[in-house]
Amino acid sequence: MCRSIKVLRRPEGLAAEDEVRAAALQFVRKISGYRVPARANETAFDAAVAEVTRASLRLLETLAERATTGRRR
């Protein structure tokens, strides 16, 4: 699905909140089918972006660090 969304879990540290929000915005655009929502849908669209951003930040903060050595399985 959203091929242009970049991996935000990197060995050098957490992604910035604006990077996570940009990815959330792309995701919500893809799901909703709107690049820019109509005024009637703007509140729901913005709330979805905020919720996806928060969930993504929580996920990134709680994932275990990647191993720097060893093989991937």
TITOR-431784 format. One record per atom (N, C-alpha, C): residue number from 0; x, y, z. Coordinates in steps of 0.05 Angstrom, whole numbers, padded with zeros to 5 digits, m for minus. Layout:
<pts>
pos / u / v / w
NUM / X / Y / Z
...
</pts>
This chain:
<pts>
pos / u / v / w
0 / 00017 / m00023 / 00000
0 / 00000 / 00000 / 00000
0 / 00018 / 00025 / 00000
1 / 00020 / 00041 / 00018
1 / 00034 / 00067 / 00018
1 / 00063 / 00064 / 00013
2 / 00072 / 00059 / m00011
2 / 00100 / 00054 / m00017
2 / 00118 / 00078 / m00011
3 / 00107 / 00102 / m00012
3 / 00123 / 00125 / m00009
3 / 00128 / 00132 / 00021
4 / 00115 / 00118 / 00039
4 / 00120 / 00122 / 00067
4 / 00147 / 00108 / 00074
5 / 00165 / 00123 / 00086
5 / 00191 / 00113 / 00092
5 / 00191 / 00099 / 00119
6 / 00210 / 00081 / 00122
6 / 00214 / 00067 / 00148
6 / 00223 / 00087 / 00168
7 / 00210 / 00089 / 00190
7 / 00216 / 00109 / 00211
7 / 00231 / 00097 / 00234
8 / 00234 / 00071 / 00235
8 / 00249 / 00058 / 00256
8 / 00277 / 00054 / 00245
9 / 00295 / 00070 / 00255
9 / 00323 / 00070 / 00245
9 / 00342 / 00065 / 00267
10 / 00366 / 00054 / 00261
10 / 00386 / 00048 / 00281
10 / 00397 / 00074 / 00295
11 / 00397 / 00096 / 00280
11 / 00408 / 00120 / 00292
11 / 00389 / 00135 / 00310
12 / 00365 / 00125 / 00314
12 / 00348 / 00138 / 00334
12 / 00319 / 00141 / 00323
13 / 00302 / 00152 / 00341
13 / 00274 / 00156 / 00334
13 / 00270 / 00177 / 00313
14 / 00250 / 00173 / 00297
14 / 00242 / 00193 / 00277
14 / 00231 / 00218 / 00291
15 / 00233 / 00240 / 00278
15 / 00222 / 00265 / 00289
15 / 00191 / 00264 / 00287
16 / 00178 / 00278 / 00305
16 / 00148 / 00277 / 00304
16 / 00137 / 00287 / 00278
17 / 00150 / 00307 / 00265
17 / 00140 / 00316 / 00239
17 / 00142 / 00295 / 00218
18 / 00162 / 00278 / 00219
18 / 00165 / 00256 / 00200
18 / 00143 / 00235 / 00204
19 / 00136 / 00230 / 00229
19 / 00115 / 00211 / 00236
19 / 00088 / 00222 / 00227
20 / 00084 / 00248 / 00232
20 / 00059 / 00260 / 00224
20 / 00056 / 00260 / 00193
21 / 00077 / 00265 / 00179
21 / 00076 / 00264 / 00149
21 / 00069 / 00236 / 00140
22 / 00079 / 00215 / 00152
22 / 00072 / 00188 / 00145
22 / 00043 / 00182 / 00152
23 / 00034 / 00192 / 00175
23 / 00006 / 00188 / 00183
23 / m00013 / 00202 / 00163
24 / m00005 / 00226 / 00154
24 / m00021 / 00240 / 00135
24 / m00023 / 00225 / 00109
25 / m00001 / 00214 / 00099
25 / m00002 / 00198 / 00075
25 / m00020 / 00173 / 00078
26 / m00018 / 00161 / 00101
26 / m00034 / 00137 / 00107
26 / m00064 / 00144 / 00106
27 / m00072 / 00165 / 00120
27 / m00100 / 00173 / 00121
27 / m00110 / 00182 / 00094
28 / m00093 / 00196 / 00078
28 / m00100 / 00203 / 00051
28 / m00107 / 00178 / 00035
29 / m00090 / 00157 / 00037
29 / m00093 / 00133 / 00022
29 / m00119 / 00119 / 00031
30 / m00123 / 00116 / 00057
30 / m00146 / 00102 / 00067
30 / m00172 / 00117 / 00060
31 / m00172 / 00144 / 00062
31 / m00197 / 00159 / 00058
31 / m00202 / 00164 / 00028
32 / m00181 / 00164 / 00012
32 / m00185 / 00171 / m00016
32 / m00185 / 00201 / m00021
33 / m00179 / 00216 / m00001
33 / m00178 / 00246 / m00003
33 / m00150 / 00256 / m00001
34 / m00142 / 00273 / m00020
34 / m00117 / 00287 / m00017
34 / m00121 / 00310 / 00002
35 / m00143 / 00325 / m00002
35 / m00152 / 00346 / 00015
35 / m00182 / 00341 / 00020
36 / m00190 / 00337 / 00045
36 / m00218 / 00330 / 00049
36 / m00236 / 00355 / 00046
37 / m00261 / 00350 / 00040
37 / m00281 / 00371 / 00039
37 / m00284 / 00382 / 00068
38 / m00295 / 00406 / 00070
38 / m00298 / 00419 / 00096
38 / m00314 / 00401 / 00115
39 / m00334 / 00388 / 00104
39 / m00351 / 00371 / 00121
39 / m00336 / 00347 / 00133
40 / m00314 / 00339 / 00120
40 / m00298 / 00317 / 00130
40 / m00272 / 00325 / 00143
41 / m00266 / 00350 / 00143
41 / m00240 / 00360 / 00153
41 / m00234 / 00352 / 00182
42 / m00254 / 00355 / 00199
42 / m00250 / 00348 / 00228
42 / m00243 / 00319 / 00231
43 / m00259 / 00301 / 00218
43 / m00254 / 00273 / 00220
43 / m00226 / 00265 / 00209
44 / m00219 / 00278 / 00186
44 / m00194 / 00273 / 00173
44 / m00171 / 00281 / 00191
45 / m00172 / 00305 / 00202
45 / m00151 / 00315 / 00220
45 / m00149 / 00298 / 00245
46 / m00171 / 00289 / 00256
46 / m00171 / 00272 / 00280
46 / m00158 / 00246 / 00274
47 / m00163 / 00235 / 00250
47 / m00151 / 00209 / 00243
47 / m00121 / 00212 / 00240
48 / m00111 / 00234 / 00228
48 / m00083 / 00239 / 00225
48 / m00070 / 00241 / 00253
49 / m00083 / 00255 / 00271
49 / m00072 / 00258 / 00298
49 / m00071 / 00231 / 00313
50 / m00092 / 00215 / 00310
50 / m00093 / 00189 / 00323
50 / m00072 / 00170 / 00312
51 / m00068 / 00170 / 00286
51 / m00048 / 00152 / 00274
51 / m00020 / 00162 / 00282
52 / m00016 / 00188 / 00283
52 / 00010 / 00199 / 00292
52 / 00016 / 00190 / 00320
53 / m00003 / 00193 / 00339
53 / 00001 / 00184 / 00367
53 / 00007 / 00155 / 00369
54 / m00008 / 00138 / 00355
54 / m00005 / 00109 / 00356
54 / 00023 / 00102 / 00345
55 / 00031 / 00115 / 00324
55 / 00057 / 00109 / 00311
55 / 00080 / 00117 / 00330
56 / 00078 / 00140 / 00343
56 / 00098 / 00149 / 00362
56 / 00101 / 00130 / 00385
57 / 00077 / 00121 / 00395
57 / 00078 / 00101 / 00417
57 / 00091 / 00075 / 00408
58 / 00085 / 00066 / 00385
58 / 00097 / 00042 / 00374
58 / 00127 / 00045 / 00372
59 / 00136 / 00066 / 00360
59 / 00165 / 00071 / 00357
59 / 00180 / 00073 / 00383
60 / 00167 / 00085 / 00403
60 / 00179 / 00088 / 00429
60 / 00181 / 00062 / 00445
61 / 00162 / 00043 / 00440
61 / 00161 / 00019 / 00456
61 / 00174 / m00005 / 00443
62 / 00180 / m00004 / 00417
62 / 00193 / m00027 / 00404
62 / 00221 / m00031 / 00415
63 / 00229 / m00055 / 00418
63 / 00256 / m00062 / 00427
63 / 00276 / m00052 / 00405
64 / 00299 / m00045 / 00414
64 / 00320 / m00036 / 00395
64 / 00328 / m00059 / 00377
65 / 00335 / m00053 / 00353
65 / 00344 / m00073 / 00334
65 / 00371 / m00083 / 00342
66 / 00376 / m00108 / 00338
66 / 00402 / m00119 / 00343
66 / 00422 / m00109 / 00323
67 / 00446 / m00102 / 00332
67 / 00466 / m00091 / 00314
67 / 00483 / m00113 / 00302
68 / 00482 / m00136 / 00315
68 / 00498 / m00159 / 00304
68 / 00480 / m00183 / 00301
69 / 00489 / m00202 / 00287
69 / 00474 / m00226 / 00283
69 / 00459 / m00226 / 00257
70 / 00446 / m00248 / 00251
70 / 00432 / m00251 / 00226
70 / 00403 / m00245 / 00230
71 / 00391 / m00235 / 00209
71 / 00362 / m00231 / 00209
71 / 00348 / m00258 / 00203
72 / 00326 / m00262 / 00215
72 / 00311 / m00287 / 00211
72 / 00287 / m00282 / 00195
</pts>
